Structures are given as C-alpha cells and as structure tokens.
Amino acid sequence: MDWLTFISNATGSLAWPAVFVTGLIVFREPLKKLILSLKRLRYKDLEVELVEPQETGDQEINAIVSYLQRSPHSFQWFRENTDFQYTDQQFDALVKKHAGFLEKITIVSRDENKRKSTPGLPGMRLTPKGRQIIEKAVQNT
C-alpha cells in the first residue's frame, strides 16, 4: 500500500465520524432542547421514563412548614412519613430557595439509653426569623 492509498483509506474512514461530531457541534442547542423535552425512552425491552424536576408549589411549601413548626425533621423522615419523595439535592434546593424560612441542619439520633449519639442525617428546620413571621401571622388571624 502506498501513501496515497493510505491517505485515501484514512480519509474515507474518518469522514462519517467527522460529519457526526461537526453535526453535534453545529446543532448543539436544538439537540439539547430535544433531549430535555423527552419524557420516555424505549428500546426493545428497556424503557426509561424521564421525570423533570418539579417546582415546589405554595401548598407543598405550606405543608412542609406545618411539619417543621412542630419540630425539625430529616429529609429521610419526609420521604418515609409524607408524600414528599424529593432527593437530598431537591431538598437542598428547596432550603436554598426559601432561605428566609428554612435552614439545613444535621439530625442527631440517640440510642435507647440516650447516651450514644449518631450524627449524619441531613434535615431542615424553620429559621428563627421564619418562626417569628409565622407567629405574627397566626396572631393577626
């Protein structure tokens, strides 16, 4: 094989990958919008349903605040005892979004004899400012 044949074969082999990569670069934004709009992917026996993160509505944040008025709770407690099935990252985003009312904490659990503490569960509670706002609103009604 001489060098001209080699270059011809190499060019032919690299043409489709080059066109594909160029197409990805040129159509990056439309492809991104298309991928983000997908709800379900299906291939033979494999089916994946993609769920877009939902915004927390006023009713949901009110329900969370009513739970937190009684005591702080871990994210795990919310998943096990309520209909809130958020991931830890979604709870973190919720706390950041409502920083005036909510703050992130670490829940410490104790054994039966109340001697040994086990830290580690992420959770949230109402901020002192949030408690004051709620108390004033309750007094005014």
N, C-alpha and C positions, 0 to 999 in steps of 0.2 A: 504494500500500500504506500503510495507516495504522499507527500504532504498536502497536495491539493485535494486528493480523495479524502484524507483525514479531516481537513477543514470542512469539506462539503458534508461529510457524515456528522461531524460535531455540530455544525450549524443546523442541520436537519433535526438532530436530537434535542437541541436546546430551544428550538423555535416555539413549540407549544408551551413549555414552562415559562418562557419569557412573555408570551402573549397573556398567559394566565396571571402572572404577577403584575404585569402592566395593567390588565383589566381590574384587578383588585385595587390597585393604587388609584386609578382614574375614577372608578365607581365606588370609592370607599364610603362616602356619605349615603348614597341611595341604598347600598347593601347594608349599612348599619341600621338604617330605618326599617328596612325589610326584615332583618333578623330580630330587631326589637319588637316588631309587630306580630311575630309568630306566637301562636297560642299553643299549638300542638305539633309535635313531630312524630311521624310514623314511618318505620322501615321494617318490613317483614313482621316478625313477632315483637319487635321492640317499639314501644310507644312512650313518648315523654311529653308530659304536659307542663308547659312553662307558665308560671304564675307571676304576674307583675306585682311588685310591692305596692300595697295599697296605702293611701293616705289615711291617717287616723282621723276619724270624724269627731265632731263635738260630742256625740253620745258616747263614743268609746272613751274619750279622754275624761268625760264626766264620770263614767263607771270606774275607771282606773283611780281617779281622785277619791271617789267614795270608798274604795277599798283601802286606800292609803290614809284616809282620815282616821281609821281605826288603829292601824299600825303599819310599819314598813313591811314590805314583802319582797321575796326574791323573785327573780324572773321565772325560776322553776315553779314556784308556788302559783304564779299566774297561769302558767301552762297547764298545771295539774288540776287547779281548782276553778278555773274560769274558762270562758270561750276564747281567750286571747292566746293564740298559738304563734306569737311572734318569735323570731330568733333573737339571740342575745344582741346581735347587731341592730335589729329593728327596735328593740327596747332601748339600746344606747341612743339611736337616732331620735326616738321619742323623747328621751330625757334631755337631749341637746336642744331639740325644737322647743320644748316647754321648760327651759332652764329657770324661769321665774317661779315655777310651781314645783318642779321635780328636781331631785338630785340623786345621783348614782351613789350607792353605798355597797359595802360588802357585808353580807349577813353572817353572823357568827352563831353557830349552833352549839349547844352544850349537851353533855351526856345526861343520863338519868339522875346521877348524883349531883349534877350541876357543878362538876369540878373541871372536867376537861373540855376545852373549847376547840371547835373545829371551824376555822375560818374558810371562806372561799366562795360562797355562792353570791354572784352579783345580784343586786336588787336595787330598789329605789324607795324613796320616801318623799314626803312633802317638805319643801323648804320652810323655814320659819316665816318668811315673807308670804309664802303661799297659804300657810295656816292662818295668818292674820287676815288676809284677803277673804278667805272662806268664812272665818268667824264674823267679820264685819258684814258680809253678805247675808249670813244667817240671822244676825241681829236686826238687820234692816227689813227682813221679811216678816 
